[in-house]
Amino acid sequence: MGKAHTFGTNRDWFASRFTPPLNTVFYVLSFFWHRVSPKLPWVKNIYFAVTKGRNRLVSRAGILGRLSFYGFEIVAEEDVKNRFFFIARKISAPSLDENPSYGPLVKLERHGFGGRPLTVYKFRTMYSYSEYLQKYIYTYNQLEKGGKFKNDFRVTGWGQFMRRTWLDELPMLYNWLKGDLQLLGVRPLSAQYLSLYPPEMKELRKQVKPGLLPPFYADMPKTFEDICESEKNYFKQYLNSPIKTQWIYFWKAVYNIMIRGARSK
């Protein structure tokens, strides 16, 4: 069992004790001192000398993600009197992943062509260690329209903007230049998300190289079942006539993005 002061509980604490705009001013100052200062050169030395590392502000996703990384199963979580409490149970050894997300550029392990492991590069849009919470998020929240995780608290405010503008995917151009990805193709998926697919779709995904621009934007499917059907149609057409299929799907996707305003979340 444990407790922490998260961004949310800290904001609620100031809101319960001060009226606007003082609550906002004090919250910003607290955020800078307890969240930003420990990360700044020189300033962090002062911070740890004064606070001994106590009462640092952390994200809910960061706490739960680290627990999952170190082999804990999240049993329960709840905010009580402006503090975040959690219960976790040790069920496995820590992850062997040597590159958990932390800095602005992250390496994410995905399944590529032939089912082989593929390291994808992206700008981080989630709180650190969030990638280890996929199973937890899916178990309790399931999927929303468009196939994304519902109520995904792992995504930061800045991350939402980067996703809408595709800035987070700029580093994937390196994967494209390396030949890991083609211009148009299905998204390379994590092991957890791929596990949701039926066996037939898993086999089809191995036969076609993933891409930067997914056929999702050509068909705009609504549910996960629709996504599977959309990808199945794309695979069958691609395996029969790859050049023609890429040409048609590319311009459909461009039209939906540029004219109809299709965006990622």
BAMI-169271 format. One record per residue (C-alpha): residue in three letters; x, y, z. Coordinates in steps of 0.001 Angstrom, whole numbers, plus 500000, padded with zeros to 6 digits. Example, Ala and Ser with C-alpha at 12.3 -4.5 7.8 and 13.67 -1.06 7.14 Angstrom:
2
Ala512300495500507800
Ser513670498940507140
***
This chain:
265
Met500000500000500000
Gly501127503532499407
Lys500074507129498923
Ala501284510096496904
His500491513688496001
Thr499594513760492314
Phe498966516671489963
Gly495232516159490445
Thr495226515892494231
Asn497534518908494510
Arg495235520994492310
Asp492197519902494342
Trp494008520711497597
Phe494616524323496561
Ala491094524640495135
Ser489617523572498485
Arg491612526132500477
Phe491854529229498303
Thr489528531141496004
Pro490365532073492381
Pro492778533294491235
Leu494928532591494311
Asn494366528838494052
Thr495747528846490504
Val498739531024491408
Phe499677528841494394
Tyr499183525669492381
Val501520526890489616
Leu504181527859492164
Ser503815524484493877
Phe504010522671490556
Phe507226524481489633
Trp508838523770493001
His507779520162493496
Arg507719518998489876
Val509982521162487722
Ser512756521986490200
Pro513812518343490786
Lys514524518050487068
Leu516585521224486588
Pro520404521190486803
Trp521737522992489884
Val518217523813491091
Lys517548520141491851
Asn520474520086494283
Ile518827522883496262
Tyr515450521167496088
Phe516687517851497487
Ala518767519586500147
Val515670521428501381
Thr512979518747500975
Lys515025515520501298
Gly512982514327498322
Arg509676514365500187
Asn506350515533498704
Arg507477515505495091
Leu504594515882492677
Val504051512857490455
Ser501439511805487930
Arg498893509082488602
Ala499996507344485401
Gly503653507597486405
Ile503023505906489756
Leu500929503065488360
Gly503254502655485375
Arg506296502235487583
Leu504466499701489727
Ser503598497699486609
Phe507175498012485340
Tyr508492496482488576
Gly506086493546488427
Phe503165494748490530
Glu499491494281489721
Ile497284497289490573
Val494599496039492962
Ala492894499321493860
Glu493356503097493662
Glu491409506031495052
Asp491739509712495974
Val491073510276499689
Lys491264513734501287
Asn493381515102498441
Arg495882512280498475
Phe496233509394496027
Phe496177505945497657
Phe496941502663495939
Ile497164498944496678
Ala499396496733494531
Arg500393493070494604
Lys503727491657493424
Ile503046489063490706
Ser506192488941488558
Ala509813489968488204
Pro510594493528487021
Ser510492494245483301
Leu513720493666481371
Asp513013496689479189
Glu516091498938479314
Asn514355501933477725
Pro511232502888479696
Ser509741506157478474
Tyr511105509138480345
Gly512727511753478107
Pro511097513655475225
Leu512074510988472664
Val510911507444473380
Lys511540504023471908
Leu508467501813471759
Glu508565498096471049
Arg506121497052468331
His505431494113466030
Gly506672494721462487
Phe506782492923459167
Gly506786489138459574
Gly505907489537463240
Arg509480490585464006
Pro510186493048466843
Leu510324496658465708
Thr511526499673467686
Val509464502756466818
Tyr510645506270467661
Lys508168508942468778
Phe508019512113470817
Arg506546511295474208
Thr502889512286474632
Met502210510349477840
Tyr503484510480481368
Ser506615508421481951
Tyr506237504636482218
Ser502697504842480804
Glu503343502149478201
Tyr503289499494480941
Leu499673500335481776
Gln498089499215478504
Lys496610496036479953
Tyr495350497897483034
Ile493707500640480961
Tyr492056498139478634
Thr490786495937481475
Tyr488945498792483205
Asn488189501251480393
Gln488006499149477205
Leu488116500986473855
Glu486275504050472621
Lys485178505131469138
Gly488068504849466694
Gly489832502065468616
Lys491686504210471169
Phe491698503412474878
Lys488725505052476609
Asn489398507702479300
Asp493130507370478816
Phe494563509393481712
Arg498111508602480551
Val498097511296477834
Thr499343514744478885
Gly497707518003477805
Trp500678518804475584
Gly500546515245474277
Gln496940515684473124
Phe497990518682471048
Met500952516802469561
Arg498720513878468622
Arg496154516094466910
Thr498909517699464837
Trp500966514485464351
Leu504058516181465771
Asp504648513154467992
Glu505148510960464929
Leu507889513007463266
Pro510656510709464618
Met508948507803462823
Leu510310509282459594
Tyr513583507724460731
Asn511862504313460760
Trp510605505039457243
Leu514084505986456017
Lys515473502798457556
Gly512895500760455661
Asp511051499559458765
Leu507862501250457559
Gln506297502104454236
Leu504478505367453561
Leu501009503838453834
Gly500232500803455942
Val498663499586459162
Arg500084500820462432
Pro502761498653464057
Leu501094497475467271
Ser502201496740470809
Ala501969493153472038
Gln499001494012474258
Tyr496964495680471523
Leu497843492988468994
Ser496525490360471421
Leu493018491793470904
Tyr493056490790467222
Pro491637487464465990
Pro494193484873464740
Glu493362485532461072
Met494193489221461397
Lys497434488504463249
Glu498581486355460333
Leu497556488941457732
Arg499480491631459616
Lys502667489586459306
Gln502402489589455490
Val502391493358454920
Lys504910495939456133
Pro503339498510458507
Gly503336502174457577
Leu503318505807458610
Leu499841506673457287
Pro497331503969458229
Pro494402502911455995
Phe492255503776459024
Tyr492059507333457666
Ala490747506083454341
Asp487805504149455820
Met487363505926459187
Pro486013502823461013
Lys484084503403464238
Thr484500500285466391
Phe487315497806466922
Glu485410495260464829
Asp485129497864462053
Ile488876498469462288
Cys489592494763461860
Glu487285494597458842
Ser488846497731457338
Glu492359496313457732
Lys491290492937456337
Asn489937494612453180
Tyr493140496627452849
Phe495332493512453207
Lys493373491530450619
Gln493550494367448093
Tyr497207495030448815
Leu498258491399448425
Asn496425491277445081
Ser497527494670443706
Pro499955496566445992
Ile500691499649443860
Lys497059500327442949
Thr495930499762446536
Gln498519502143447986
Trp497595504844445457
Ile493857504634446165
Tyr494163504415449960
Phe496725507220450111
Trp494470509757448403
Lys491407508665450380
Ala493347509186453601
Val494699512563452472
Tyr491168513705451563
Asn489762512722454966
Ile492622514423456789
Met492857517621454722
Ile489203518159453788
Arg487181516367456441
Gly489537517152459315
Ala490176513585460503
Arg492538513619463488
Ser494119511267465980
Lys493422511651469715
***
